[in-house]
Amino acid sequence: MAGRDRRDGKELLLLIPLILIIVLLFALAKPRGVGFESVEEPDSLLVVGDTTPICRPLQPFDPNEDDYMAMVAAGVERRVAVSIIRWREAGKVYRIKEDVALCYGITDSLYAVIEPYIVIGEEYRIRPKRDTLEQRQHKQVEYTKFRIDTASAAYLTTLGFSLRQANLILRYGEIIGGYRSIEEFNECYAVSDDMAKLLEPYIIFPEREAQAYVEPCPKPLVIDINSADSLSLVALSGIGPKSAQHILRYRHLLGGYHSVSQVLELDVVTEDNYARFATHLWCDTTKVVKMDVNRVPLEQLVVHPYLTNRMIRRIINHRELKGDFMSLEEMIESRVFNREEAERIAPYLQFGQDSLY
């Protein structure tokens, strides 16, 4: 009996370490963070490098306006906040949420986490496309008398012409030394017979105006939008200090205006104000800075308002894998641009110093 008790005691002593090991393994297997305050929503964890979680709830933040402290307070990881600000200081404007995904250090998985909290202000969002020519023709147009020698392309579009037709009308007028009659105006192939007949009562030609006035009228103030400073712009009716600042900033991002009507892409410029100052502006297109699409660095591509992330990725991939682009048509065939996008960006591209777009 005593021997049996001794055996039971030995077995009990062997079981105690085994029980301790099981308890230890169970404790180690418990989820991390138990017993500490944790974030309730799983999507509020910002992941750095896809592996290191930070238990900090994300809040909405504006990559165009918020400073470093504001973004960190909103739950953005410090290195990500620095990357966003660094690109912004280089001239980057975040017009869509996906622009943030281009910043250094932001992976696809990290972007998926912060995307719901990115806020793009109304001032920076991409302006919706304007009405097509067919839509404009269905709208009621109120025609008034206007000078054909000072009319801008933007004003002609309000009469029912497309932007391409308006630019052709202005270019043909320069070639013939200015329109002097409705017949010369109708000779431009962008002007149909019906349109010429419709506009004839409203067009004021220079010769007719000279007959109507004994004393010549003073020539209106006309300035080059590509060389004007803020003081010159503010002097025009319809442009305030804020509008002038945005016009100059957009000129810098574009590399210069190739058409006065491009200022309508700015939210701060209304149609009514544009009609007041458009005839007092012109474009010296020789001042437009073109980008050599085969040599321009990524930092310059990302700040151009007309280039999207999709376009930039395809340009970089093509340059690295296939080499240089030879023409704009090749970029269309490579699906970098569609026809409409190519027409819009064409004035800012070149393919080598001696090439034409």
C-alpha positions in Angstrom: 0.0 0.0 0.0 2.9 2.3 0.9 4.5 1.5 -2.5 1.4 2.4 -4.4 1.2 5.8 -2.6 4.8 6.5 -3.5 4.0 5.7 -7.2 1.0 8.0 -7.2 3.2 10.8 -5.7 5.8 10.4 -8.4 3.1 10.6 -11.1 1.6 13.7 -9.6 5.1 15.3 -9.6 5.5 14.5 -13.3 2.1 16.0 -14.1 2.8 19.4 -12.5 5.5 20.5 -15.0 3.2 19.3 -17.8 0.3 21.4 -16.5 2.6 24.4 -16.2 3.8 24.0 -19.8 0.2 23.8 -21.0 -0.8 26.9 -19.1 2.2 28.8 -20.5 1.4 27.8 -24.1 -2.2 28.9 -23.6 -1.1 32.3 -22.3 1.2 32.8 -25.3 -1.5 31.8 -27.7 -3.9 34.6 -26.5 -4.4 37.4 -28.9 -2.0 40.3 -28.6 -3.3 43.4 -27.0 -5.7 41.7 -24.6 -5.9 43.7 -21.4 -5.0 47.0 -23.2 -7.3 49.6 -24.8 -7.6 48.8 -28.5 -9.2 50.4 -31.5 -12.7 49.1 -32.2 -12.7 49.5 -35.9 -10.2 47.3 -37.8 -10.0 49.7 -40.8 -8.7 52.5 -38.5 -5.3 50.8 -38.2 -2.7 52.5 -40.3 -0.1 50.0 -41.5 3.5 51.0 -42.2 5.3 48.6 -44.6 2.3 46.3 -44.4 3.5 44.7 -41.2 3.7 47.2 -38.3 0.2 48.2 -37.0 -0.3 51.5 -35.1 -3.4 51.5 -33.0 -4.6 55.0 -33.9 -8.0 55.7 -35.4 -7.8 57.5 -38.7 -9.7 60.8 -39.3 -10.4 62.7 -42.5 -7.4 64.8 -43.7 -6.7 67.1 -46.7 -3.4 66.4 -48.5 -3.5 69.8 -50.1 -4.1 71.9 -47.0 -3.2 70.0 -43.8 0.2 70.5 -42.3 2.3 67.8 -40.7 0.9 68.0 -37.3 -2.7 68.0 -38.6 -2.1 64.8 -40.6 -0.4 63.1 -37.7 -3.2 64.1 -35.4 -5.6 62.6 -38.0 -3.8 59.2 -37.6 -1.5 59.4 -40.7 1.8 57.7 -40.1 4.7 60.3 -39.8 6.7 59.1 -42.8 3.6 59.2 -45.0 2.8 62.7 -43.8 6.3 63.8 -44.6 6.1 62.2 -48.1 2.8 63.9 -48.9 4.1 67.3 -47.8 7.4 66.9 -49.7 5.6 66.3 -53.0 3.2 69.2 -52.2 6.2 71.5 -51.6 7.6 70.4 -55.0 4.5 71.8 -56.7 2.3 68.7 -56.6 -1.5 69.3 -56.4 -3.7 66.4 -55.3 -6.7 66.6 -57.6 -8.0 63.1 -57.1 -7.5 60.7 -54.2 -5.4 58.4 -56.3 -2.7 61.1 -56.6 -1.8 60.3 -53.0 -0.9 56.7 -54.1 2.0 58.1 -56.1 3.8 59.4 -53.0 6.9 57.6 -51.9 6.3 54.8 -49.3 2.6 54.4 -49.9 1.9 50.8 -51.0 -1.4 49.6 -52.6 -2.5 48.0 -49.3 -1.6 51.2 -47.3 -3.5 53.3 -49.8 -6.6 51.1 -49.5 -6.6 51.8 -45.7 -6.2 55.6 -45.9 -8.3 56.2 -49.1 -11.7 56.6 -47.3 -10.2 59.4 -45.2 -8.6 61.4 -47.9 -10.5 64.7 -48.6 -9.9 66.7 -51.8 -11.1 70.2 -51.4 -13.5 71.7 -54.0 -10.8 74.2 -55.0 -8.4 71.4 -56.1 -10.8 68.9 -57.7 -10.7 68.3 -61.4 -13.3 70.5 -63.1 -16.0 68.5 -64.9 -15.9 68.6 -68.6 -17.9 71.3 -70.2 -20.9 70.9 -72.5 -20.2 69.3 -75.9 -21.0 71.3 -79.0 -24.2 69.4 -79.5 -25.3 70.2 -76.0 -24.4 73.9 -76.5 -26.4 74.1 -79.7 -29.5 72.9 -77.9 -29.2 75.7 -75.4 -30.8 79.0 -76.1 -28.2 81.6 -77.0 -28.7 85.3 -76.6 -26.8 87.0 -79.4 -25.5 90.6 -79.0 -23.2 92.7 -81.1 -19.5 92.0 -80.8 -16.2 93.0 -82.4 -14.8 90.2 -84.6 -11.3 91.6 -84.3 -11.2 91.3 -80.5 -13.4 88.2 -80.0 -11.6 85.4 -78.2 -11.9 81.7 -78.8 -13.8 81.3 -75.5 -16.4 83.9 -76.6 -16.9 82.2 -80.0 -17.7 78.9 -78.2 -20.6 80.7 -76.4 -22.0 81.3 -79.9 -22.1 77.6 -80.8 -18.7 76.9 -82.2 -16.5 74.2 -80.8 -13.1 75.2 -79.3 -11.4 73.7 -82.4 -13.6 75.7 -84.7 -13.1 78.9 -82.7 -9.3 78.6 -82.8 -9.4 77.9 -86.6 -11.5 81.1 -87.1 -9.0 83.2 -85.1 -6.0 81.6 -87.0 -7.6 82.2 -90.4 -8.3 85.8 -89.4 -4.7 86.3 -88.6 -3.6 84.8 -91.9 -5.8 87.2 -94.0 -4.9 90.2 -91.9 -8.3 90.4 -90.1 -11.9 90.0 -91.2 -13.4 92.9 -93.1 -16.7 91.5 -94.2 -19.2 88.7 -93.7 -18.0 87.1 -97.0 -14.4 86.9 -95.6 -15.7 85.5 -92.4 -17.7 82.8 -94.3 -14.7 81.8 -96.3 -13.2 80.2 -93.2 -14.1 76.5 -93.6 -15.0 76.3 -89.8 -17.9 78.7 -90.5 -21.0 77.2 -92.1 -23.3 79.2 -94.4 -26.1 79.0 -91.8 -23.8 80.2 -89.0 -22.5 83.1 -91.1 -26.1 84.1 -91.9 -27.1 83.8 -88.2 -24.2 86.0 -86.9 -24.2 88.6 -89.7 -26.4 91.1 -87.8 -24.2 90.9 -84.7 -20.7 91.0 -86.0 -19.0 94.4 -86.0 -16.2 94.6 -88.6 -13.4 97.2 -88.2 -14.3 99.0 -91.5 -18.0 99.3 -90.5 -17.1 100.6 -87.0 -14.8 103.3 -88.6 -17.7 104.5 -90.7 -20.0 104.7 -87.6 -17.7 106.9 -85.6 -16.0 110.2 -86.6 -13.4 109.9 -83.8 -11.6 106.7 -83.4 -12.3 104.8 -80.1 -9.3 104.2 -77.9 -7.9 100.7 -78.2 -8.9 98.5 -75.2 -6.2 97.3 -72.8 -4.9 93.9 -74.1 -2.2 92.0 -72.2 -0.4 88.8 -72.7 -1.6 86.2 -70.2 1.8 84.4 -70.3 3.8 87.4 -69.2 1.3 89.4 -67.1 1.9 89.8 -63.4 -0.8 89.9 -60.7 -1.0 93.7 -60.8 -1.8 93.6 -64.5 -4.4 90.9 -64.1 -6.2 92.7 -61.2 -6.4 95.8 -63.4 -8.9 94.0 -65.6 -12.6 94.0 -64.8 -13.7 90.6 -63.5 -10.3 89.5 -62.0 -9.7 89.9 -58.2 -6.6 89.2 -56.2 -7.6 85.6 -55.5 -8.4 84.9 -59.2 -5.1 86.5 -60.3 -3.2 84.3 -57.9 -4.8 81.1 -59.2 -4.3 82.2 -62.8 -0.6 82.7 -62.2 -0.3 79.4 -60.3 -2.1 77.4 -63.0 0.1 79.1 -65.6 3.2 77.8 -63.8 1.9 74.3 -63.5 0.8 74.1 -67.1 4.0 75.6 -68.4 2.1 78.5 -69.9 -1.3 79.0 -71.5 -1.8 78.1 -75.2 -5.3 79.6 -75.1 -6.9 82.2 -72.9 -10.0 79.9 -72.5 -7.9 77.6 -70.3 -8.5 79.9 -67.3 -12.1 78.6 -67.4 -10.7 75.3 -66.0 -10.2 77.2 -62.7 -13.1 77.0 -60.2 -12.4 80.6 -59.2 -13.2 81.9 -62.7 -16.9 82.2 -63.5 -18.4 82.4 -66.9 -19.7 85.9 -66.2 -16.4 87.2 -65.1 -14.6 85.5 -68.0 -16.8 87.3 -70.5 -15.8 90.6 -68.9 -12.0 90.2 -69.2 -11.5 87.7 -72.0 -11.3 90.2 -74.8 -8.5 92.0 -72.9 -6.2 89.0 -72.8 -4.2 87.2 -75.5 -1.7 84.3 -75.5 1.9 84.5 -76.7 2.3 80.8 -77.3 6.0 81.1 -77.9 6.3 81.4 -74.1 4.8 77.9 -73.6 7.3 75.6 -72.0 7.2 72.2 -73.7 8.2 68.9 -72.1 10.4 66.4 -73.9 8.3 63.4 -73.1 11.3 61.0 -73.4 13.5 63.0 -71.0 11.2 64.8 -68.6 11.6 63.5 -65.0 8.8 62.0 -63.0 8.7 65.0 -60.6 7.8 67.3 -63.5 5.2 64.9 -65.0 3.3 64.5 -61.7 2.6 68.2 -61.3 1.2 68.8 -64.8 -2.6 69.3 -64.4 -3.4 67.4 -67.7 -1.5 64.2 -66.8 -3.2 61.5 -64.8 -1.6 58.7 -62.8 -2.6 56.3 -65.6 -0.9 58.4 -68.2 2.3 58.8 -66.1 2.6 55.1 -65.4 2.3 54.2 -69.1 4.8 56.9 -70.1 7.4 55.6 -67.5 6.8 52.0 -68.4 7.1 52.6 -72.1 10.4 54.5 -71.6 11.9 51.8 -69.5 10.7 48.8 -71.4 10.4 50.0 -75.1 12.4 53.1 -75.3 11.6 56.6 -76.6 8.3 57.7 -78.1 8.7 59.0 -81.7 5.4 60.9 -82.0 2.1 61.8 -80.4 0.4 59.2 -82.7 2.6 56.5 -81.2 1.5 57.5 -77.7 -2.2 57.2 -78.8 -1.5 53.8 -80.3 0.3 52.8 -77.0 -2.9 53.8 -75.2 -1.2 56.5 -73.2 -3.8 59.0 -74.4 -7.0 58.8 -76.2 -7.6 61.3 -79.1 -9.3 63.9 -76.9 -6.6 63.7 -74.2 -3.8 63.9 -76.8 -5.3 67.0 -78.3 -5.4 68.6 -74.9 -1.8 67.8 -73.9 -0.2 68.2 -77.4 0.8 71.9 -77.0 3.0 70.9 -74.0 4.8 67.9 -75.5 7.8 67.5 -77.8 9.8 64.4 -78.9 13.4 65.7 -78.9 14.5 69.3 -79.4 13.8 69.2 -83.2 10.6 67.3 -83.2 7.1 68.5 -83.7 4.1 67.1 -81.9 
